[in-house]
Amino acid sequence: MFGEASAASIPVSLATVYNVLHQFTAAGLLREVVVEPGRSYFDTNIDYHHHFFCEASGALQDIAGQDLTVSGIPSPPSGTEISCIEVIVRVRACVG
């Protein structure tokens, strides 16, 4: 988004871009996917789903929510409830 604005000679700060992305996320228009500390993506698919994350390219690929089953979920701490479970399956190219 920032790169596209800069390429089109539209003056905008990186902070403004992130503020807008976080506002869209808070409004339910985007979903933030954190793949590692300091690295997140903003996903326009807000339906329940998971992701493959390619370590080499940084690409995210959707996994339909119904295509993954999670078992062995521990009980949440007292006074809390599980609101969502998000799974990121990290993949890398096979060598050999």
Residue pairs with C-beta under 8 A, 6 or more apart in sequence:
1 17
1 21
2 12
2 14
2 17
5 12
5 17
6 12
21 30
21 32
21 42
22 32
24 30
24 42
25 31
25 32
25 42
28 46
29 46
30 42
30 43
30 44
30 46
31 42
31 43
31 45
31 46
32 40
32 41
32 42
32 43
33 40
33 41
33 42
33 43
33 51
33 60
33 86
33 88
34 40
35 41
35 51
35 53
35 58
35 60
35 88
39 58
41 60
43 60
45 62
47 65
48 65
48 84
49 62
49 63
49 64
49 65
50 62
50 63
50 65
50 67
50 68
50 86
50 87
50 88
50 89
51 60
51 61
51 62
51 63
51 86
51 87
51 88
51 89
52 60
52 61
52 63
52 88
52 89
52 90
52 91
53 59
53 60
53 88
53 89
53 90
53 91
54 60
54 61
54 91
54 92
55 90
55 91
55 92
56 92
56 93
63 87
63 89
68 87
70 85
70 87
73 82
73 85
76 82
